[in-house]
Amino acid sequence: MLIGDEWWRLLPNGVTPDAARILWIRGLRAFADGFVALLLPVYLIELGFGAFAVGAIITATLIGSAGLTLGVGVFANRYPRRRLLRAAGLLMAATGVGFALSIDLWPILIIAFVGTMNPSSGDVSVFLPLEHTVLSQSIDPKRRTALFARYSLAGSLLGAVGALAAAIPDLTAGWTGLGLPDAMRIMFVLYGAVGLTSFLVYRRLSPAIERASSAPPAPLRESRSTVYKLAALFCIDSFGGGFLVQSILALWLYQHFGVSVSMMAAILFWSSICTAVSQLVAVPVAERFGLINTMVFTHLPANFCIMLVPFAPNLEVAIALLLVRGALSQMDVPTRSSYVMAVVTPEERPAAASLTAVPRSFASAIGPLLAGYLLTVSTFGWPLVVGGALKVVYDLLLLINFRRVRPPEEIDRSG
């Protein structure tokens, strides 16, 4: 049954069962990412690791994700997408079990590198290019931004619930007398269970997801220059974002204000709720003002907010700034995904999705290591200032370079 195409409805008109399954599993995976992103730095501190070691482990997760995503981009046209998605689900299951069983630095570093752990509030994993390709071929181009907004919305809403679930170890430890690290290990096992569930759902995807058009998936050709330029700009954004990943932000709140895990969970929950609402609002805004304008002019004020957080005189002001930032910072996510899929040919989409995601993952991997070092020197919050400033640079360069490169549907609307 088709669902009404108003921007605010749960699914836009014409969504296929395969796309609905992708949205459902995106939300479930975001739930798991929501609690591990917050628990990971606290868990590592509880095991006795310092801020620099925490940053190194987060860096390992992002570098490993980038390598896997690059492999998908290079070889996606050689293997069925269903097989690759199922393999990613099994890897996620193994990652959760591995983290639950490991307490020493080197095993944790290795598992972080080869696994799917996501310390960010967004999706920077191997799942992203595959799912983006499936979604982009399952909907009319005029509704593509609305579908990507639902994809981001599912991530934000369930990620918010996941952040709230990060308080479970605190409650469990208080009720049962179990040590906090042991209570946290249960959550890593839950993360693995989500990976296994993803595997089972991916098994139900139909053969229709394997090809977007009569032409087979291809490496970049006519869109190469555009994609490479976008990838370079996304690197700047992600390098800045690496200083601001959820795990680093949680670590700074933990060190600077001494807030409990339960309080951090509440802060990140409401920030994610603001983000979820904004991603729906991004659809009519993009239809009115264009994808590039929406990306830039919502992102800029969000970055200024995060730069002001370290100067907040108290926790209340810091929370207010984080909530405003949450309401603006992710409106560029569905619009960015839609824009990349719009400015390349259908057969180039798997390569474009991967080659714009991989540099972002590599670039963001450097930030946590540097942020961890900065937090060993000072608790002021330099990572937030540096990360926000880099993102401002990205916004301005994106506007300068792409304000005249419009998707086909925007050209059609203007006549």
Secondary structure, DSSP 8 states (H G I E B T S, - for coil): ------TTSSS-TT--HHHHHHHHHHHHHHHHHHHHHHHHHHHHHHTT--HHHHHHHHHHHHHHHHHHHHHHHHHTTTS-HHHHHHHHHHHHHHHHHHHHH--SHHHHHHHHHHS----SSS--STHHHHHHHHHHTSS-GGGHHHHHHHHHHHHHHHHHHHHHHTTHHHHHHHHH---HHHHHHHHHHHHHHHHHHHHHHHTT--GGGG-SSSS-----STTHHHHHHHHHHHHHHHHHHHTT-HHHHHHHHHHHT---HHHHHHHHHHHHHHHHHHHHHHHHHHHHH-HHHHHHHHHHHHHHHHHHGGG-SSHHHHHHHHHHHHHHTTTHHHHHHHHHHHSS-GGGHHHHHHHHHHHHHHHHHHHHHHHHHHHHH-SS-HHHHHHHHHHHHHHHHHHHHHTT---HHHHHHH-
